[in-house]
C-alpha cells in the first residue's frame, strides 16, 4: 500500500485506457494533492513493428482514438493527458523529474519485456528519489493469488478454475470484484504544465499510415466498450452455444477492449456472476466467465513460466522436428494468404488479414492446420497473429498456440487433430462465413462449399469455380498429414502411450 500522501504524483497509463475503476488512478488520486496523467507511444515497441514491415496497424489507431476520449474525460475534471512518443523506459523517469512528482503509479504488466522495462523505470526513478508503485488491475487474480493446496501454481485449467471460483466465494470475494471509487478523488487531477509538451502525435509522426479501422467501424474507447457490453448482455444467455459459429453474432467482441483496458475486467466478471445468479442467461454467462478465467490462467502461467514466450511449456515438445526449407516457407505463405484450398481455413485467414479479428473457434482450426496438417512450428503462427490481431495479448496468444500444438499447459492431446472439413460442416453448416470471405465459392451448394475439390465438373462449372484458377486445390491431403503428424510427435508419445488417435 502506498504512503498516505504526496504533493505531486504521475499516473502512467499503458493497457488501461479508462478513467473509471482504475487501480493506479485511484491510488494516486486518493493519496496526492496533484495528479498528472501520461501515456507513451513506446518507440521500443513501435520500431520493432516497423522493422517487421508493418506500416498500417489498427491497434495504434485504436489506441489514439481511445486516448482522445480518455483525455477528454480527464479534462472535464480539471486534468488532461500528456502523450509522448519516445522510449518509455527513458521518457517516464525524465517526465517525472520535470514534473517534480514524488511518486509514479501504474498498473502491472506481466509480459517479460514489460517486466524488464518497469524494473528499469523503477531503478531510474529511485535514483532520483521518486517512488514507483504498480497495482493489479487487468486481472481478477494474479501471480500467487490462486494456488493449489500444496501452495504451487496450477498447470491444468479446470482445478485452477475451481480454485479461482472458490476464492471469489470466500468472505473476501467481493473485494476482488469491487470497483475502485475514482470519482471521489477527481479534484486532485492536474492539467499538464505549460512547459511540458503533451500534444497527441499524428499517425504520420508515429511512422504509420491509416488502416481500415474507420471503415470497419470498430468501436473504440470507453464508450465503444460500453456499447459492445450493453449489446452482449442482451444475448449472453446464448453465448455457450452461439460462440462456436463464426457466422453467428455470438462473441462479446470485447477482446480488444480488454487488451487495452477501455473496460474493467472487474465490471465484466461482476456482470457475469450477476447473470449466473439472476436465473436467466446463467449457462451462457457461466461459459463466458470461464473464458475470462482462462485469461487469468494464461497471465498466471506467463508470470511463473516466462520461458513459454519462446519455448514449449512441456520441454519434451521442443524436440519435435518441424518442417523447414522452401516447401515449408511456401506452405506458410499459403496459410497466411488464405490459399490452402480448405475454405474454412482460408476464410478465417482472410478475416484476420482484412479485419484484425478472428473468431475463437477458427483460431483453433487454423492453428491446428498449420501445426498438424502442414507440420510448421507453432511459433511461426504465433508471431503472425501477434502482428495481425487487434486484440493481441502475449499470454493468451501464446497459450492458445501452445494449446493447439499440444505443447502447452492443459493442451489438447497431440493425437487430437482438427479436420478442417468436418469442422467447417459442423460450425459453418450453411457456408455463410465462407461465402463472406470467399465470394468465388458462393454459388457452390452447402454440401460442396466445405470441400470444393469433391464437386463434380458440372457443379464447379455451374458455380463458376475453376480449381487452380480462382480457387486452389488443397495444398495437403488431411489424412496423409495426420499420419505424418503422429510420426512427428513420436518423441512425445510416451506421455500418452495409452491414447488413441482422434480426428475432430
N, C-alpha and C positions, 0 to 999 in steps of 0.2 A: 504494500500500500504506500503511495507517495506521501511525503510530508504534507502537513496540513495547509501550508500557504506559500505562495510565490508571488512576487510582484509582477513578473512577466513570464509567460510560457509560450511555447510554439507547439502546435499540433501538426504533425506530418501525416498527411493523407496519402494512402497508397491504393490498396484494393478495398476501400471502404468509403466510396464516394457518396455519402449522405450526411445529413446534419441531425438525424434523429436516431435514438437508440444506438449510440456510438460510444464505445467504451473509452477510447483515448480522449475524445472531445469532452465527455462527461468528467473524467478525472482532471483534465486541465482546467475546465471552466469552474469546477467546484472547489478548486484549490489555488486559484490565481486571480489577481486583480485585473490583469490584462492577458488576453489570449490571442495570438496571431495564428493564422492557418496557412499552410503551404502544400503545394503538390509539385513534384519534379518529374518532368518528362526525361527519364533517365537515359542519357546517351549510351551508357554501358549496355542497355537493353536494345535501344533503337538502332544503334550502329551495328549490332550483331544481326538484326533483321535485314538491314541494308546490305550487309556482306553476303547474306543468303539470296540476294537478288530481289528482295521484297520492296516494291515501290508503292503498292497500294495495300493498305491494311485497315480493314473495317474497325478493328479494335481501337486504333488510335483515334479515329473519328468518333467512335462510341464514347471514349474517354473524354475527348474535347467537349462533346455535347453535354455529357454528364457533369463535367467540371463547370461549364457555363451555368447550368441550373444550380449546382451547389454554391457557386459564387453569389448568385442572386439571392439564394436563401440566407447566406451568411450576411450579405449586405443589408437585407431587410431588418437585421437585428444589430446593425452597427459594426459588423465585421467585414469580411471580404477574403478573397483567396489570392495568395501570392503564388503565381505559376512560373516555374523556372524550366529552362531547357539546359541541362548540364548533367554531369556525373553526380548522382545523388550522394554518393559517399563523400564527395568533396563539397557539394553545394549546401547540404543541411548544416554541417558544422560552421561553414562560413556565414550562412544566413543567421543562424542562432547567435553568433558573435556580433554581427551587425545590428541585430535587433536588441541585443543586450538582455536576452532571456536567461533565466536561471535553470530552466528545465525544458526538455523536448519530450513530448508524449506521442506515441504512435501505437498501432495495433500490430500484433505479432504476425509475421510471415514465416512459414515453415519450410520454404524451399531452400535447399542448401546454399545457393548463390545469395539469396536474400539474408539468410542467417549470417553468412560471412560479411555481407555489406553492413548489416546492422551492428555487428561486432566492431567493424572498422569505424562506423559513425560514433558508437558509444565511446570508443577509445579516444577518438579525436575530441569529442565533447568533454570528456573527463580531463583532458589536458588543459582545457580552457575553464575548468571548474564548473561545467554545466552538466546537470544530471540527465539521464536518459531512462525513460520508463516505457515499457512495452506491455500491452494488455491483450488478453484473449478477446477476440471479437468475431472472427469469421467462422468459428465452430462452436458447437454446444459444449463438447468435452474435448480436451486437448491432452497431448503428451501422456502423462501418467494418471489422468483422472479416471480412466476406466481400465482396470487391470484384472487379471484372473485371481482366483482365490489364493494362488501361490505368489501373488504380487508381481506377476510378469505380464508384458504386453501380449495381447491376443494375436494370433496369426490366422484364425479362422473366423469368418464373419458372424455366423449365427450365434455362437456363445458371446461374441463381442456385443452384438445387438441386444441379446438378453440382458447382459450386464449394463449396457447403455440405458435400456428402458428401466431396469431395476433402480438405477441411480436416480432417474427422474421421479420414480415412485416414492423415494425416501422423503423424509420430512423436509429436507432442504432442497428438494427437487425444483420447487418454484423459483428458487434463487437463480438457477441456471437459465431460466427462460424469461426472467424479468427484464423489462426494457430499462435501459439507462435513462434517467429523467433529465435529459439535456435541457429541456425548456426552462427549468427552474433557475438556470445559471447563465442564460444567454447574455445578460447585461455585461458580462466580462469580455465579450467579443471585441476585438480591436481591429480597426482598419489598418492596412499597410501604411507605414510611414512614407512620407513623400520621397525620401532618399532611396527607397527600395524599389527597383524595377520589378513590376509584377504583372505585366500585361500578358494575356494569353498568346502564345506563339501561334502563328498561322501553320496550316498543314505544310505549306511550302518551306517555311522556316525550319520545320521539323525534319524536312528532307523527304516528304512523301507526296503522292498525288491523290486526288479524290478517288474514292472507290464507289461502289454502287449502294452504299449504306442507305442513302436517302431514297433511292429507287425501291429498295426492298422494304422500306417503311418499318424498319426495326425500331421499336420504341426505346428511347434512351432515358437515362437519368432516373431520379426517384419517381417522377410522375409516370414514366414508362413502366417501371416495375410495379407501381401501384395498379395501373390499368390492367396489366397482364395478370396480376394476382387476383384482382377482383373477378376477372373473367374466368380464371381457373377454379375459383371457389364454387362457381355455379355448376361445374362439371367434375368436381373432384371425386364424386361417388363412382364415376365410371372409369377412373384412372387405372384401376387394376387390370382391366381388360383392354381398354382403348389405347393404352400406351404402347402396345406391341404392333399397331397397324400404322405404317407410315403415311397412308393416305387419309387417316382419320385425325381429327383435332383432339388428340389425347394428352400429350405432354403439357406441362405448365409453361414451357418456353422461357423459364426464368433463369436458366443456367448462366447466361452471360451476365445477368444482373447479380447473381450470387458471386460470380467470378470477380466482378468489380465493386461489389458491396453497395450497390444502389438500393438494396433491400437488406434488412437484417435477417440473419438465419434464425434468430430467436422469434421474430414475428412469424416466420413460416412454420416453425416447429410448434409454436403455440396454437396456430390456426389448425394444423393437422390434428393435434391432440383434442382440440375442441370439437372438430368434426367427428373424430372417432367416438367421443363420448356423448355426442348430441343425438345419436340414434339414426342419423341419415348420412349417407356417404361414408360410413365408417370403414368399410372394407377398402375402398379406394384411397381414403385418407391414410389408412394404416400402411398400404403399399407405398404411398408417396413418402411417408415418414421414414420408412425403411430405406428409401433411396437417399434421403438426407443423412441417414445414419451411415450408409456406405461412404458418403462424402467425409464424415468424421473419421471413419475407419481408415481410409486411404491417407488422410493427413497424419493420423497416428503412425501408420506404417512408415511413411516417409520420414517422420521425426526419429523413430527408433532405428530405421534401416536406411539411412541416406544413400547407401551404395546402390539401391534399386534404381536410382536415376540413370545408371549406366549398365547395371548388371542384373542378372536374374535373381529374384528373391530366393528361389531354390537353386543353390550354386551348381548342382549337377546338370541343370539345363543349359549352362554356359558351355557345356561340352558338345552341344548339338552342332552339326556341320550344316550351316545354311548354304543355299545356292549362291554362287559367286559368278563373276565373269560377265561376258556380253549378253548371254541369254537372260541372266537374272536382271541385268540393267534394262533390257528390252521389256521383260515381263513387268518389272516395276513401273516403267513408264506407261505401259498399257493399263495397269491398275490405276495409276494416278490420273490418267486422262479419260478413264471410263471406256476402255477399248478391250475389255476382256472377253466379250462375247456372251457373258452372263448378264442378262438385262437388269436384275435387281442390284447386282454389284455395280454395274456401270451407272445406273440411275443414282445410286447412293453417292458415288464419287462425283458425279456431275452436280449433285445437290451441294456437297461441301465446296466444290470449286466455284459454283455460281453464287452461293449464299453465305458460306462460312458456317453453316449449320448442317448437322447430320443427325437423323433420328437415331435414338439409342439402340433399337433393335438392329438397325443397319450398321452401326459401328461394330457390333459383334460379328455380323455377317461378313463385312469386308475385311475385318481383321483376321477372322478365321481363314478366309480365302487367300489372303496374302501369305500367311504363315504356313497354312496346311495344304493349300492347293498349289501354291507357287513355291513353297519352301523358302521364303525370303525372311530374313531376320526381322523380328518384331520391332527392333529399334528403327528400321527404315520407315515403317508405317507410323510409329510413334512420332518421329520427327516431322513427317509430312503433316500429321494432324496438328502438331504444335505450331506450325506456320500458318495453317489454314483455318483452324477452328476459332470462331469468335469467342467461345467460352473456354478456350484452352486453359487448363489448370494442370500443372505438372503432376500432382499426386493422383488425381482421378484419371488423367490420360495414361500415365504410366501404369496405374493399377488395372485399367481396362485392357491395355495391350498385353500386359503380362497374364491377365486372366485368359484372354483369347489364345495366347500361345502356350498356355498351361504352365508357364514358368513362375507365376506369381503366387501370392498367398491366397489360399482358398480358391484356386483357379479351377476351371473345368478340366477334367482329366485329358491327357494328351490324345487319347483314343476317341474323344468326342469331337467329331469334325462336322461342322455345318455343311449341309448340302445346299448349295445356292439355289437350286431349282425347287426343292421341296420347301425351303424357307420362303421363297417367292410365292409359291402356290398357297402356302398357309397364311402368310401375313399380308399379301397383296393379291388376294384371290381374283379380283376383277382387273388387275393390272393398272389400276388408276394411278398409282405412284409412278410406275414405269412409264406410262404414257405421258405423264407430266414432263419428264426429263428426256425421254427418248421418243419424240413425236414420230420418227420414221417407222416406229413399230406400232403406231396407234391403231392401224386397221387390222392387225392380227387378232385372232379370236382370243378370248380369255384363256383358253386352253394352251394355245401355241405361244402366247406372248412371253411366257416364262422360259421357253427353250425354243427359239425360232428355228434352230437347225433341225428340229424334229418335224417341222411343217413340210407338207408336200410342195413340189414345184408350183402347182396351181395355187395353193394357198399363199405362197410367198409372192407370186406374180400378182394375184388379186389384191394383196395388201400393199403392194409397191415396195416390198423388201427384197433387196438384192444382197445376199450374203457375200462378204468380201468386197462389197461396194459401199452401200450406205449403212451396213452394219456388219461387224466382223463375226467370223465363226469363233467358237470357244478356243482360247489360246492353250487350254489344258483340258484333258479328259478327267473329270472328277474322280471316277472310280480308280483310274490309274494313279492319280495324285494321292488318293487315300492310302493306297498300298505303299507308295514311296514315303509318305509321312510316317506310317507305322515303322518302317525301316529306319527312317531318320531319327526317330525318337527311341530307338533301341537302347541308347545309352542310359535312358531313364526308366526302362521297362521294369526293372527290378522293384521299383517303388510301387508299381501297380501290376504285379505279376499275375494276380488273380482276376484282372479286369478283362472284359470282352470288348472288342471294338464296337463303336457306335457311329451311326451316321444320321445326324439330325436334319 
